[in-house]
Amino acid sequence: MLPFRSDTVSDAYAARATRFLHGYFTGHPGALRFALETEDASRHKMLAAVNEKGDALSAMNALAKRLDPAARAFSTTNPEATSAWGRGEFERAVGIDPGFGAAWLGWIDQLASHGSTADAIGVAHRALAQPSLRSPVDRARIEVAAAALAGNVPARNQALAKLAGLTPNDIVVLEQLAEGESNARNFTAAAGAWRKASELDPENGAALNSLGYAEAEAGNLDASRAAFEAYGRMPGQKTNSLDSLGEAYFINGRFAEAEKYFLAAQQSDPSFLAGADLFKAAYAHWLGGDLKGADAVFTRYLDLRRNDPLRPWREAVWLYSTGRREAAIARLQSAPANPISQRQLAVWNAKIAVDEAALRQKYERTPPTSDGQARVFYAEALVAAGKMAEARPLLTRWPLPDEHGGDPLLESLLFPKFLELRKQAGLAGSAR
């Protein structure tokens, strides 16, 4: 059972809380009594109550220890500093007690929320320079904040890893670490953090799903499959887990298995993602070496969209993606006039400018689960600049069709470019 804070009781129920902790105080200054009561969320019955008398700091520290012997004391022992902190007077609080980590954090957050990023970074560095900063957890949190405000991703991940070590049961910290490592393409580290989060909360489907993707990105398909299969056993997640398994195998170039899972997802729920699993299955079948069979699967996808006004455009994109440029152009030209068709023809006839620095920035800022276009276009820029050694690692994972976050008008360019780049890089596994 792990503690977490919810703003409302309904939020706590949504988060599957099993117990509620209620707190109140009675008395008057100098003679206060603090009480904490534990409620069973399912039975709405009070299970236990603990009480302490005295000033707020000593009483709350004592109550925390009674609830959890490993609880840490509050980061100041000064009542005056605590009062200033409670009023949001953070600068005054750290002036009274320079080792008051919670007040430093409050001041940093206050400045950052008002857009004073440079000032917030300055305050963070002042806090970290304090030899009296008594809480290692607060120090780690300040390091996380300083790195995040400065946009220093490696430093933020390093600080989060330290914080996770100090607070091993804090799922929020583990999830932040996992997402940070994943966005930095440190997939093995990301998988480790997601695994810890899912072990702490076995009912956390999002953590299991993310674990499956991190393991897939790292090339660990057995571990990825185990995570997705566990996710699929959760209520209502069977179809999504099959789709995710298809994507895991697809990005690793295992197209036969990918198609099997995509078709299983489609059979499990034909309405899932508006038939996108048939779309992805068609690409998997084509990349497996059978264009004619892939056309048959894609026709099934189009049949689901018989009333879609963009149906001719989707068909043309498929033709272009699979190496049939002239047929794709002819399909658009023979279709009723449509703005997206005209823009698509313009893209196919245009020479797209390549800006290596801008493409690198876009790639680094795009989450790995939706980075296909950004990654391929950046790899193309690197190859054009003679940097094949830098481009080759970007070409090991296959981009996903029907990718969220990409430009629909560039979708048709993705696989022709990717296949050509892999050929230039000497990587095996091209569509026949």
C-alpha angles and dihedrals in degrees: 000000000000126000122233136163123247125187093217138019090244089056089052092052090048088054090053094248112182097191136030125211115212123192135189141152136217136189130048136286109300093021107053126155119201123199135188122192128191118216127196103232095208098048099029088227127139110241104182143353132202128191137195133180128210138057119343097254099050093039095050092045089051092048091050090053091049090053094043122008089206093057115128122233119249113273096252136042094195114105093199092053089047091053092051090049090051090054092050092251093135099159090054091047094055090044088059094042115016090188093060101118097181090055092050089051091049091051092049092049092046093054094043092050089056092051095254094132097156091050091047091052090049092052090048091055090047089052093049090051091060110106089196095060094127105190118074088196092055090047091053091047090051090050089052091050094047093050093045093050090049092048091238101150099181091049091047092051091047091051092046090051089053091047092049089054090053094044103033094168096052104108093184091060091046091051092049090050092047093050091046093050091046093051088049088053092243090136099167091054090045091052091051092054094045090049092054090048092051091047091053091048110024091182093059100111094178091059092049092048092049090047089056092053094045091052090047092051088050090052094247099133097167091055091042092052092048091053094047093046090053088048090050091057090063117098113280096000103098097101095042091050091053091050090049091050089053090053092047091056093041096056088050093053095249094133101166092055091042092055091048092056094043091053091046089053090049091050091046092056118001091192095054111125090347092288096310091143090067088051091053092042089056091055091047091051092049093048087049088065108264113104095170092053090045090054088055092053091046090051088058088054092050090049088062087056100045091132095043111117088210093056094108090050092050090051091049092050089053091051092049093045092053094052102268101118099158092048090050092052091047091051092055094044092053094048125089112277112277129170094229091051091054092048090048092053089050091053092050091051096043131090106232114220116237119219108177096193094048092046092050091051092049091048094050092048095048118089111246093240090065104026100105098112095038092048097047095046091047090049089051090054091050092050090049088053091052094253099129093148089060093043098049097073089053090059099055096082116061118233117242123242116233089030120181116234098027128114109263091213091059095046093094092055095054104082098035088054094042094050092048092048092050089051091052090047092052094242119151125230114071129157113263 
